[in-house]
């Protein structure tokens, strides 16, 4: 093999002899360029062909100038021709922070805008570009300062001194996808999402959580308060719980056993009604967590990243559990709020603002693409990792488009919408879910809908419900948005539930669909209910999360959502203005006559 040093020493050799040598020789499968040769190619952004890299290096070397200038330090980038799509992120110390997007964790490259991770280098600004030329000189001021009037001496400021100047850290460079999500709330090119490989959570993260050796593992199990069952990662809970039991037995026997710790973090509690009892809510959360397999939970925290509720207590417990060199992994399903939570934790830690990476936040699932190691939140050598959201195929949001996901996304405090109906009636939540009251042991039942205010409702007779998909889905009942989307979402199937209650004053049971919301049922007796939704979507029957209902009942027919009412107001206003313009034009035309 001929490396860079050999070529440098043989520079005086005849060009023809070396050319013939390299032309008739190619590297075999077991041979490769030396590390120094590849370092030079990487340094000057050369692309090495796979068939004959020696010939390529020879041509590049002799076609270059005799004295090459020293290369500037460039971020570790990968050429588009040999770019491998990966979503591992920078969880290891061997990966440079500049090679991974600090917002989503995807590997960055600046050569091909049609591939994920593309970014544009920011332009260098003149440090004096903000110099104000419009300021009035001191000698032209109309008044003197109070210190001068009192006879105090004011020392002139030293322009070279840095005292008193506020140094703002530079914002990290993010990929084009993160930039579009942050400033426009949408992905720049949806087609690039299809090029990304599926994130192998159990190979990349799961094996480290259950490892018997190494640093201590703390699992932040992030769950959405308004979508608990849809955002609860049962697969991860089962994996970690089994590791806890096995490693604890090994530790008792004196063997190596690293017992991971689970901290259940319930986010977005600001979206729940303030009248909800915290004690009752905690009892409900622990009950649902045990139902999902989380039998070994160290701590339970209720937080709101928007309102800064419960963040300091969470940081204190995490620091104590992780120790001086533990690894903390934020795990949860898509759109559970992991990145928003970590950003809020970084801000509440004293002295860390500006030192940590600002993770990209967006109300769309799958914002984080790779593992992001967050610096500056935990003390010592402890590390905090943000992981990509896990995909729950039984959530209804996984089938929706970006615009449809924004409609079902709950961003404000949920409000109850209650119906008092009899048997033989149905309630629709958009075009995604329907509840039929089939049999009742009493005269009527209270059905309260807890879902996004942007989703319209409809209540009517069950005998007419079969015509609703063809006549109103995609139009009056959205999502889905558009008539074509109704067929794309799949088959409409029915599930039967038998519920009972002991009082009329509160709801006793919930029928919840992951990613959408739930029906709360209140009655004093028994009922047979049929729930219709798309095939493959899980509907869970559980104890009621919010027992309260609205004092004002909804009427039959369509309940117009806020987004539809706002659109109607804009339309009516535009129509009114057009009518006024028509009247004024008619008056102008009639004036000469």
C-alpha positions as CSV (number, residue, x, y, z in Angstrom):
1,X,0.0,0.0,0.0
2,X,1.2,3.5,-0.8
3,X,0.3,6.2,1.7
4,X,0.6,10.0,1.7
5,X,4.2,9.9,2.9
6,X,5.3,7.5,0.1
7,X,3.7,9.7,-2.5
8,X,5.4,12.8,-1.1
9,X,8.8,11.2,-1.2
10,X,8.3,9.9,-4.7
11,X,7.2,13.3,-6.1
12,X,10.4,13.4,-8.2
13,X,9.6,10.1,-9.9
14,X,8.5,10.3,-13.4
15,X,4.8,10.9,-13.9
16,X,4.4,8.3,-16.6
17,X,5.9,5.5,-14.5
18,X,3.7,6.2,-11.5
19,X,0.6,6.6,-13.7
20,X,1.2,3.2,-15.3
21,X,1.7,1.7,-11.9
22,X,-1.5,3.1,-10.4
23,X,-3.5,2.3,-13.5
24,X,-2.6,-1.4,-13.4
25,X,-3.1,-1.7,-9.7
26,X,-6.3,-1.5,-7.7
27,X,-6.9,-2.2,-4.1
28,X,-8.4,-5.6,-3.2
29,X,-11.2,-6.1,-0.7
30,X,-8.9,-6.6,2.2
31,X,-6.8,-3.5,1.3
32,X,-7.6,0.2,1.9
33,X,-6.0,3.6,2.0
34,X,-3.9,4.5,5.0
35,X,-5.2,6.7,7.7
36,X,-3.1,9.6,6.6
37,X,-4.3,9.4,3.0
38,X,-7.9,9.4,4.1
39,X,-7.3,12.3,6.4
40,X,-6.0,14.4,3.5
41,X,-9.0,13.5,1.4
42,X,-11.4,14.3,4.2
43,X,-9.5,17.5,5.0
44,X,-9.9,18.9,1.4
45,X,-13.4,17.4,0.8
46,X,-12.3,14.8,-1.8
47,X,-14.7,12.0,-2.6
48,X,-13.0,8.6,-2.7
49,X,-14.4,6.2,-5.3
50,X,-14.8,2.6,-4.2
51,X,-13.3,0.9,-7.2
52,X,-9.8,2.4,-7.3
53,X,-9.0,4.8,-4.5
54,X,-5.3,4.7,-5.0
55,X,-5.6,6.1,-8.6
56,X,-7.9,8.7,-7.3
57,X,-5.5,9.9,-4.6
58,X,-2.7,9.9,-7.1
59,X,-4.5,12.1,-9.6
60,X,-5.7,14.5,-6.8
61,X,-2.2,14.8,-5.4
62,X,-0.4,15.6,-8.7
63,X,-3.1,17.9,-10.0
64,X,-2.9,20.0,-6.8
65,X,-0.7,23.0,-6.4
66,X,2.9,22.4,-5.1
67,X,2.3,24.3,-1.8
68,X,-1.1,23.7,-0.4
69,X,-2.4,26.3,2.0
70,X,-3.3,25.2,5.6
71,X,-6.9,24.0,5.7
72,X,-9.3,25.8,8.0
73,X,-11.1,23.9,10.6
74,X,-14.4,22.7,9.2
75,X,-17.2,20.9,11.0
76,X,-17.2,17.1,10.6
77,X,-19.5,16.7,7.6
78,X,-20.2,13.8,5.2
79,X,-20.3,14.1,1.4
80,X,-23.7,13.4,-0.2
81,X,-22.3,10.6,-2.3
82,X,-21.2,8.6,0.7
83,X,-23.8,9.9,3.1
84,X,-25.3,7.2,5.3
85,X,-28.7,8.0,6.9
86,X,-28.5,7.3,10.6
87,X,-30.5,8.3,13.6
88,X,-28.2,7.3,16.4
89,X,-27.3,10.9,17.3
90,X,-24.5,11.8,19.6
91,X,-25.0,9.6,22.7
92,X,-21.3,8.5,22.6
93,X,-18.3,10.7,23.3
94,X,-16.7,9.7,20.0
95,X,-19.4,11.7,18.0
96,X,-18.6,15.4,17.8
97,X,-21.4,17.8,18.8
98,X,-20.9,19.8,15.6
99,X,-21.7,16.7,13.4
100,X,-25.2,16.4,14.8
101,X,-28.1,18.8,14.7
102,X,-28.6,20.2,18.3
103,X,-32.3,20.5,17.7
104,X,-33.4,17.1,16.4
105,X,-30.3,14.8,16.6
106,X,-29.9,14.1,12.9
107,X,-26.4,14.0,11.3
108,X,-25.8,17.2,9.5
109,X,-24.5,17.8,5.9
110,X,-24.2,20.8,3.7
111,X,-23.8,19.2,0.3
112,X,-27.2,18.0,-0.8
113,X,-30.4,19.9,0.2
114,X,-32.5,16.8,-0.9
115,X,-31.1,14.7,1.9
116,X,-32.0,15.0,5.7
117,X,-29.7,17.0,7.9
118,X,-29.0,19.7,5.3
119,X,-28.0,23.1,6.7
120,X,-26.6,26.4,5.4
121,X,-23.6,28.0,7.1
122,X,-24.6,31.4,8.6
123,X,-22.9,34.4,7.1
124,X,-20.2,36.2,9.1
125,X,-21.4,39.6,10.2
126,X,-19.3,42.6,10.8
127,X,-18.9,43.1,14.6
128,X,-19.7,46.9,14.1
129,X,-22.8,46.4,12.0
130,X,-25.0,47.6,14.8
131,X,-22.9,50.8,15.3
132,X,-25.4,53.6,15.7
133,X,-24.6,56.6,13.5
134,X,-27.7,58.5,14.6
135,X,-26.7,59.0,18.2
136,X,-26.4,62.6,19.4
137,X,-22.9,63.6,20.7
138,X,-22.6,64.3,24.4
139,X,-21.7,67.9,23.8
140,X,-25.0,68.5,22.1
141,X,-27.1,67.2,25.0
142,X,-29.5,69.8,26.4
143,X,-29.1,68.6,30.0
144,X,-26.3,67.4,32.2
145,X,-26.5,64.3,34.3
146,X,-27.2,64.5,38.1
147,X,-23.7,63.2,38.9
148,X,-22.1,66.2,37.1
149,X,-24.4,68.7,38.8
150,X,-23.4,67.3,42.2
151,X,-19.7,67.7,41.4
152,X,-19.0,64.0,41.2
153,X,-16.2,62.8,38.9
154,X,-17.2,60.3,36.3
155,X,-14.4,58.2,35.0
156,X,-14.4,57.6,31.2
157,X,-15.3,54.1,30.2
158,X,-12.5,52.0,28.7
159,X,-13.7,50.7,25.3
160,X,-11.3,47.7,25.6
161,X,-12.7,46.7,28.9
162,X,-15.2,43.8,28.9
163,X,-16.6,44.7,32.4
164,X,-20.4,45.3,32.3
165,X,-20.8,43.9,28.8
166,X,-23.3,41.1,28.5
167,X,-21.9,38.3,26.4
168,X,-24.7,36.5,24.6
169,X,-23.7,33.0,23.5
170,X,-24.0,32.2,19.8
171,X,-27.1,30.3,18.7
172,X,-26.2,26.8,17.5
173,X,-26.6,26.0,13.9
174,X,-29.6,23.7,13.2
175,X,-30.7,21.8,10.1
176,X,-33.2,23.2,7.6
177,X,-35.9,20.9,9.0
178,X,-35.5,22.3,12.5
179,X,-35.4,25.9,11.2
180,X,-38.7,25.4,9.4
181,X,-40.3,23.8,12.4
182,X,-39.2,26.5,14.7
183,X,-40.2,29.5,12.5
184,X,-43.1,28.1,10.4
185,X,-44.5,25.2,12.4
186,X,-44.1,22.7,9.6
187,X,-41.6,20.5,8.0
188,X,-39.8,22.1,5.0
189,X,-39.9,19.1,2.8
190,X,-42.3,16.2,3.8
191,X,-40.7,13.9,1.2
192,X,-37.4,13.9,3.2
193,X,-39.2,12.2,6.1
194,X,-39.6,9.1,4.0
195,X,-35.8,8.8,3.5
196,X,-35.2,8.5,7.2
197,X,-34.8,5.0,8.6
198,X,-36.8,3.8,11.5
199,X,-35.2,4.5,14.8
200,X,-34.2,1.2,16.5
201,X,-34.9,2.1,20.1
202,X,-34.2,-1.3,21.6
203,X,-30.9,-1.7,19.9
204,X,-29.7,1.9,20.5
205,X,-31.2,2.8,23.9
206,X,-32.8,-0.4,25.3
207,X,-29.6,-2.4,25.6
208,X,-28.0,0.4,27.6
209,X,-31.0,0.7,30.0
210,X,-30.8,-3.0,30.9
211,X,-27.0,-3.3,31.0
212,X,-25.7,-4.9,34.1
213,X,-22.5,-2.8,34.0
214,X,-21.6,0.8,33.3
215,X,-23.1,4.0,34.6
216,X,-26.3,4.0,36.5
217,X,-29.4,4.4,34.3
218,X,-32.4,6.7,35.2
219,X,-35.4,6.5,32.9
220,X,-37.6,9.6,32.7
221,X,-40.9,8.0,31.5
222,X,-42.6,11.1,29.9
223,X,-46.4,10.7,29.5
224,X,-49.0,13.1,28.3
225,X,-51.6,14.0,30.9
226,X,-54.5,14.4,28.5
227,X,-53.5,11.2,26.5
228,X,-52.2,8.9,29.2
229,X,-53.1,5.5,27.7
230,X,-52.1,6.6,24.2
231,X,-48.7,8.0,25.2
232,X,-47.8,5.3,27.8
233,X,-44.9,3.2,26.3
234,X,-45.8,-0.3,27.6
235,X,-42.9,-1.9,25.6
236,X,-40.2,0.2,27.3
237,X,-41.9,-0.3,30.7
238,X,-41.9,-4.1,30.3
239,X,-38.2,-4.1,29.2
240,X,-37.0,-1.9,32.1
241,X,-39.2,-3.7,34.7
242,X,-37.8,-7.1,33.8
243,X,-34.3,-5.7,33.9
244,X,-35.0,-4.3,37.4
245,X,-36.1,-7.7,38.7
246,X,-33.2,-9.6,37.1
247,X,-30.5,-7.1,38.1
248,X,-31.8,-6.8,41.6
249,X,-31.6,-10.5,42.1
250,X,-28.0,-10.5,40.7
251,X,-27.1,-7.6,43.0
252,X,-28.5,-9.5,46.0
253,X,-26.2,-12.4,45.1
254,X,-23.2,-10.2,45.0
255,X,-22.9,-10.1,41.2
256,X,-22.7,-7.1,38.9
257,X,-26.3,-5.7,38.7
258,X,-27.1,-2.2,37.6
259,X,-30.6,-1.6,38.7
260,X,-32.3,1.1,36.6
261,X,-34.6,3.7,38.2
262,X,-38.0,4.7,36.7
263,X,-39.3,8.3,37.2
264,X,-42.8,8.8,35.9
265,X,-43.2,12.3,34.6
266,X,-46.7,13.4,33.7
267,X,-46.5,16.5,31.4
268,X,-49.0,19.1,30.2
269,X,-51.0,19.2,33.5
270,X,-51.9,22.8,32.6
271,X,-54.3,21.3,30.0
272,X,-56.4,19.7,32.7
273,X,-59.1,21.6,34.6
274,X,-57.9,23.4,37.7
275,X,-60.8,22.0,39.6
276,X,-59.3,18.5,39.4
277,X,-58.2,17.2,42.8
278,X,-54.4,16.5,42.8
279,X,-54.8,13.6,45.3
280,X,-57.4,11.9,43.1
281,X,-55.3,12.6,40.0
282,X,-52.2,11.0,41.5
283,X,-54.2,7.9,42.6
284,X,-55.6,7.6,39.1
285,X,-52.1,7.9,37.5
286,X,-50.6,5.3,39.7
287,X,-53.5,2.9,39.0
288,X,-53.2,3.3,35.2
289,X,-49.3,2.9,35.4
290,X,-49.7,-0.4,37.3
291,X,-52.2,-1.5,34.7
292,X,-49.6,-0.8,32.1
293,X,-46.9,-2.8,33.8
294,X,-45.0,-0.1,35.8
295,X,-44.8,-1.9,39.1
296,X,-41.4,-0.4,40.2
297,X,-41.6,3.4,40.1
298,X,-39.2,5.4,42.2
299,X,-40.9,8.8,41.8
300,X,-44.0,10.4,40.2
301,X,-43.9,14.0,39.1
302,X,-46.6,16.2,37.6
303,X,-45.1,19.1,35.6
304,X,-46.0,21.8,33.1
305,X,-43.1,23.0,31.0
306,X,-45.2,26.0,29.9
307,X,-46.1,27.2,33.4
308,X,-42.9,25.9,35.1
309,X,-44.8,23.7,37.5
310,X,-42.9,21.0,39.4
311,X,-39.7,21.4,37.5
312,X,-37.4,22.2,40.4
313,X,-38.6,19.2,42.4
314,X,-38.1,17.0,39.3
315,X,-34.5,18.2,38.8
316,X,-33.6,17.6,42.5
317,X,-34.9,14.0,42.4
318,X,-33.2,13.3,39.1
319,X,-29.8,14.6,40.3
320,X,-30.1,12.5,43.5
321,X,-31.0,9.3,41.6
322,X,-28.5,9.8,38.8
323,X,-25.6,10.5,41.1
324,X,-22.3,12.1,39.9
325,X,-21.9,10.0,36.7
326,X,-25.3,8.5,35.9
327,X,-27.1,8.5,32.5
328,X,-30.6,10.0,32.4
329,X,-32.8,9.0,29.4
330,X,-36.0,10.8,28.5
331,X,-38.3,8.2,26.9
332,X,-41.8,8.6,25.6
333,X,-44.0,8.3,22.6
334,X,-44.2,10.9,19.8
335,X,-45.5,14.3,20.9
336,X,-45.5,13.5,24.6
337,X,-43.4,16.6,25.3
338,X,-39.9,15.3,26.0
339,X,-38.0,18.1,24.2
340,X,-40.2,20.8,25.7
341,X,-39.6,19.4,29.1
342,X,-35.8,19.2,28.7
343,X,-35.7,22.8,27.5
344,X,-37.7,23.9,30.5
345,X,-35.4,21.9,32.8
346,X,-32.4,23.7,31.4
347,X,-33.9,27.1,32.0
348,X,-34.8,26.4,35.6
349,X,-31.3,25.2,36.5
350,X,-29.4,28.3,37.7
351,X,-26.5,29.4,35.5
352,X,-27.2,27.0,32.7
353,X,-29.2,29.2,30.4
354,X,-27.3,29.7,27.2
355,X,-25.0,26.7,27.8
356,X,-27.4,24.0,26.7
357,X,-28.7,23.1,23.3
358,X,-32.1,24.4,22.5
359,X,-34.1,21.3,21.3
360,X,-36.7,21.8,18.6
361,X,-40.3,22.0,19.8
362,X,-43.3,21.5,17.5
363,X,-46.9,20.3,17.9
364,X,-46.3,17.5,15.4
365,X,-45.2,14.0,16.1
366,X,-41.7,12.8,15.4
367,X,-39.8,16.1,15.9
368,X,-36.7,14.5,17.4
369,X,-34.9,12.3,14.9
370,X,-31.8,11.1,16.8
371,X,-30.4,10.9,20.4
372,X,-29.4,14.4,21.6
373,X,-26.9,14.7,24.5
374,X,-27.9,17.7,26.5
375,X,-25.1,19.5,28.3
376,X,-25.3,21.8,31.3
377,X,-28.5,20.5,33.1
378,X,-27.0,17.8,35.4
379,X,-24.0,18.4,37.6
380,X,-20.7,16.5,37.5
381,X,-20.3,13.8,34.8
382,X,-24.0,12.9,34.7
383,X,-25.5,13.0,31.2
384,X,-29.0,13.8,30.0
385,X,-30.3,12.3,26.7
386,X,-33.3,13.2,24.7
387,X,-34.5,10.3,22.6
388,X,-36.8,10.2,19.5
389,X,-40.4,9.6,20.2
390,X,-41.7,6.0,20.1
391,X,-44.3,5.2,17.5
392,X,-47.6,3.9,18.8
393,X,-49.4,2.3,15.8
394,X,-52.7,2.2,17.8
395,X,-52.8,6.0,18.2
396,X,-55.2,7.6,15.7
397,X,-52.7,10.5,15.2
398,X,-50.3,8.2,13.4
399,X,-52.7,8.0,10.5
400,X,-53.4,11.7,10.2
401,X,-51.7,14.3,8.1
402,X,-49.9,17.3,9.5
403,X,-52.9,19.6,9.2
404,X,-55.2,17.0,10.7
405,X,-52.8,16.5,13.6
406,X,-52.9,20.2,14.4
407,X,-56.7,20.0,14.7
408,X,-56.8,17.1,17.2
409,X,-53.8,18.4,19.2
410,X,-54.9,19.8,22.6
411,X,-53.0,23.1,23.2
412,X,-55.3,24.8,25.7
413,X,-57.2,23.7,28.8
414,X,-59.8,21.1,27.8
415,X,-63.4,22.1,28.3
416,X,-66.3,19.6,28.7
417,X,-69.1,19.4,26.1
418,X,-71.9,17.4,27.6
419,X,-75.0,15.8,26.0
420,X,-78.0,14.3,27.9
421,X,-79.4,11.7,25.5
422,X,-81.5,8.6,25.4
423,X,-81.1,5.2,23.8
424,X,-81.0,5.2,20.0
425,X,-78.8,8.3,19.7
426,X,-75.1,8.8,18.7
427,X,-72.4,11.3,19.2
428,X,-69.6,12.0,16.7
429,X,-66.1,13.4,17.4
430,X,-65.3,14.8,14.0
431,X,-65.0,12.0,11.5
432,X,-62.8,9.9,13.7
433,X,-65.0,8.4,16.5
434,X,-68.6,7.7,17.2
435,X,-70.5,6.5,20.3
436,X,-73.9,4.8,20.0
437,X,-76.2,4.5,23.1
438,X,-77.7,1.2,22.3
439,X,-79.3,0.0,25.5
440,X,-80.1,1.7,28.9
441,X,-81.6,0.5,32.1
442,X,-82.6,4.1,32.9
443,X,-84.2,6.9,30.9
444,X,-81.1,8.9,29.8
445,X,-77.4,9.1,30.1
446,X,-74.8,11.9,30.3
447,X,-72.1,11.8,27.6
448,X,-69.3,14.3,28.0
449,X,-66.7,14.8,25.2
450,X,-63.2,15.7,26.2
451,X,-61.2,16.6,23.1
452,X,-59.7,19.5,21.2
453,X,-61.9,22.5,20.8
454,X,-61.0,22.6,17.1
455,X,-62.8,19.3,16.4
456,X,-66.6,19.7,15.7
457,X,-69.2,17.3,17.2
458,X,-72.5,16.0,16.1
459,X,-75.4,14.4,18.0
460,X,-78.4,12.7,16.3
461,X,-80.3,9.5,15.9
462,X,-78.3,6.3,15.4
463,X,-80.5,5.2,12.5
464,X,-79.1,8.1,10.4
465,X,-75.5,7.6,11.5
466,X,-74.7,5.2,8.6
467,X,-75.1,8.1,6.1
468,X,-72.8,10.5,8.0
469,X,-69.5,9.3,6.4
470,X,-70.7,9.9,2.9
471,X,-72.5,13.2,3.5
472,X,-70.5,15.0,6.2
473,X,-67.1,13.3,6.8
474,X,-64.3,15.5,5.5
475,X,-66.6,18.6,5.3
476,X,-68.7,19.4,8.4
477,X,-67.0,16.8,10.5
478,X,-63.2,17.2,10.3
479,X,-60.7,15.5,10.5
480,X,-60.4,13.9,8.1
481,X,-59.9,17.0,5.9
482,X,-61.3,16.3,2.4
483,X,-63.5,13.6,1.0
484,X,-60.5,11.6,-0.3
485,X,-59.0,11.2,3.1
486,X,-62.1,9.3,4.4
487,X,-61.3,6.3,2.2
488,X,-57.6,6.5,3.0
489,X,-58.0,6.2,6.8
490,X,-59.3,2.7,6.5
491,X,-62.3,0.6,7.6
492,X,-64.9,1.8,10.1
493,X,-65.3,-0.9,12.9
494,X,-67.4,-1.3,16.0
495,X,-66.4,-2.2,19.6
496,X,-68.9,-3.0,22.3
497,X,-68.7,-1.9,26.0
498,X,-70.9,-2.5,29.0
499,X,-70.7,0.2,31.6
500,X,-72.4,0.9,34.9
501,X,-72.6,3.8,37.4
502,X,-73.9,4.7,40.8
503,X,-74.6,8.4,40.5
504,X,-75.8,11.1,38.1
505,X,-73.6,13.8,39.6
506,X,-70.3,12.6,38.1
507,X,-68.9,10.5,35.3
508,X,-68.0,6.9,36.2
509,X,-66.3,5.5,33.1
510,X,-64.2,6.8,30.2
511,X,-64.0,5.4,26.6
512,X,-60.7,6.8,25.3
513,X,-59.0,6.6,21.9
514,X,-55.3,7.2,21.8
515,X,-54.3,10.6,20.4
516,X,-57.9,12.0,20.1
517,X,-59.7,12.2,23.5
518,X,-62.4,10.3,25.3
519,X,-66.2,10.0,26.1
520,X,-67.0,10.3,29.8
521,X,-70.2,8.4,30.7
522,X,-72.3,9.3,33.7
523,X,-75.4,7.3,34.8
524,X,-77.1,5.6,37.7
525,X,-77.6,2.1,36.2
526,X,-76.3,0.1,33.3
527,X,-75.7,0.8,29.6
528,X,-74.6,-1.0,26.4
529,X,-72.5,1.3,24.3
530,X,-71.0,0.8,20.8
531,X,-67.9,2.7,19.8
532,X,-67.0,3.1,16.1
533,X,-63.6,4.1,14.9
534,X,-61.0,3.1,12.3
535,X,-59.7,-0.4,12.4
536,X,-56.5,-0.8,14.5
537,X,-57.2,2.1,16.8
538,X,-57.3,1.1,20.5
539,X,-60.3,2.2,22.6
540,X,-59.7,1.8,26.3
541,X,-62.4,1.6,29.0
542,X,-61.1,3.0,32.3
543,X,-62.2,4.8,35.4
544,X,-63.1,8.4,34.8
545,X,-60.2,10.8,34.8
546,X,-62.3,14.0,35.1
547,X,-65.6,13.3,36.8
548,X,-67.1,16.7,36.1
549,X,-69.4,17.6,33.3
550,X,-70.6,20.9,31.7
551,X,-73.7,22.6,33.3
552,X,-74.8,23.7,29.9
553,X,-75.9,20.9,27.6
554,X,-75.2,20.7,23.9
555,X,-78.1,20.6,21.5
556,X,-78.8,18.1,18.7
557,X,-77.1,18.6,15.4
558,X,-73.7,20.0,14.6
559,X,-71.6,21.7,17.3
560,X,-69.4,24.1,15.5
561,X,-65.8,24.1,16.5
562,X,-63.8,27.3,17.2
563,X,-61.9,27.0,14.0
564,X,-65.1,26.7,11.9
565,X,-66.7,29.6,13.7
566,X,-63.7,31.8,13.2
567,X,-63.7,30.9,9.5
568,X,-67.4,31.7,9.3
569,X,-66.8,35.1,10.9
570,X,-64.1,35.9,8.5
571,X,-66.3,34.8,5.6
572,X,-69.3,36.8,6.8
573,X,-67.1,39.9,7.3
574,X,-65.7,39.6,3.8
575,X,-69.2,39.1,2.3
576,X,-70.5,42.1,4.2
577,X,-67.6,44.3,2.9
578,X,-68.3,43.1,-0.7
579,X,-72.0,43.9,-0.4
580,X,-71.1,47.4,0.9
581,X,-68.8,47.9,-2.0
582,X,-71.5,46.8,-4.5
583,X,-74.0,49.2,-3.0
584,X,-71.6,52.1,-3.1
585,X,-70.7,51.4,-6.7
586,X,-74.4,51.3,-7.6
587,X,-74.9,54.7,-6.0
588,X,-72.0,56.1,-7.9
589,X,-73.4,54.8,-11.2
590,X,-76.9,56.1,-10.4
591,X,-75.7,59.6,-9.4
592,X,-75.1,61.0,-12.9
593,X,-78.5,59.7,-14.1
